[in-house]
């Protein structure tokens, strides 16, 4: 079963939190377009999601994410959405303060 939701975000962190709230309820992101999200029903809390601006990212970067068991879900313009099994623990795409400041 799929669920379609219209919702527009300006703050990427609030968007990411909302997607994770949906996943906690058993709705897993399948596709994202500007203001439009498609979720598929699944196991509540199975995945943790992250989103990221991907301008300038290299092929090596995406290969590194795959090697860390981080799954690419969908792309919306310059934004990409990833997920990882919750049983593997939380994950961050920007793990140090310098990277976070550069990103912002």
C-alpha positions as CSV (number, residue, x, y, z in Angstrom):
1,X,0.0,0.0,0.0
2,X,1.3,3.5,-0.9
3,X,0.6,6.8,0.7
4,X,0.9,10.1,-1.1
5,X,1.5,13.3,0.9
6,X,1.7,16.9,-0.2
7,X,4.0,18.9,2.2
8,X,6.5,21.6,1.5
9,X,9.6,22.2,3.6
10,X,12.1,25.1,3.6
11,X,14.2,23.6,6.5
12,X,15.9,20.4,5.4
13,X,16.3,19.2,9.0
14,X,12.6,19.5,9.7
15,X,11.9,17.6,6.5
16,X,14.4,14.8,7.5
17,X,12.7,14.6,11.0
18,X,9.3,14.4,9.4
19,X,10.4,11.6,7.1
20,X,11.9,9.7,10.1
21,X,8.6,10.2,12.0
22,X,6.7,8.7,9.1
23,X,9.2,5.8,9.1
24,X,8.6,5.2,12.8
25,X,4.9,4.8,11.9
26,X,5.7,2.3,9.2
27,X,5.7,4.6,6.2
28,X,8.9,4.3,4.2
29,X,10.0,6.9,1.7
30,X,9.8,5.7,-1.9
31,X,9.9,8.9,-3.9
32,X,10.2,12.7,-3.3
33,X,9.4,15.5,-5.5
34,X,9.1,19.2,-4.6
35,X,6.3,19.2,-2.0
36,X,5.2,15.7,-2.9
37,X,6.2,12.5,-1.1
38,X,5.3,8.8,-1.8
39,X,5.6,6.3,1.0
40,X,5.2,2.6,1.0
41,X,3.9,0.7,4.0
42,X,6.4,-1.4,5.9
43,X,7.7,-2.3,9.3
44,X,7.5,0.6,11.8
45,X,11.0,1.9,12.7
46,X,12.8,-0.3,10.2
47,X,14.9,2.5,8.7
48,X,16.6,5.7,9.6
49,X,16.6,8.4,6.8
50,X,18.9,11.2,6.0
51,X,18.7,13.8,3.2
52,X,21.6,15.8,1.7
53,X,22.4,18.4,-0.9
54,X,24.5,16.5,-3.4
55,X,26.0,19.2,-5.6
56,X,29.6,18.5,-6.3
57,X,29.6,15.0,-4.8
58,X,31.8,12.5,-6.6
59,X,31.2,8.9,-7.7
60,X,33.6,7.8,-5.0
61,X,31.4,9.4,-2.3
62,X,28.4,7.4,-3.4
63,X,30.4,4.2,-3.5
64,X,31.6,5.0,0.0
65,X,28.0,5.3,1.2
66,X,27.1,2.0,-0.4
67,X,30.0,0.3,1.3
68,X,28.7,1.6,4.7
69,X,25.3,-0.1,3.9
70,X,23.6,3.3,3.3
71,X,21.0,2.9,0.7
72,X,20.1,5.6,-1.9
73,X,16.3,6.0,-2.0
74,X,15.5,8.8,-4.3
75,X,16.6,12.2,-5.7
76,X,14.7,15.5,-5.8
77,X,16.6,18.1,-7.8
78,X,19.9,18.6,-6.0
79,X,18.7,16.7,-2.9
80,X,19.2,13.0,-2.3
81,X,17.5,10.8,0.3
82,X,19.2,7.8,1.9
83,X,18.3,5.2,4.5
84,X,19.9,2.6,6.6
85,X,18.5,-0.3,8.7
86,X,17.8,1.0,12.2
87,X,19.2,-2.2,13.7
88,X,22.6,-1.1,12.4
89,X,22.4,2.1,14.5
90,X,22.1,5.7,13.8
91,X,24.2,7.3,11.0
92,X,25.2,10.8,10.0
93,X,26.3,12.0,6.6
94,X,28.2,14.9,8.2
95,X,30.0,13.5,11.1
96,X,32.3,16.4,12.2
97,X,31.7,20.1,13.0
98,X,33.9,21.4,10.1
99,X,31.9,19.4,7.6
100,X,28.6,20.6,9.1
101,X,29.7,24.2,8.9
102,X,30.8,23.9,5.3
103,X,27.5,22.3,4.4
104,X,25.5,25.1,6.0
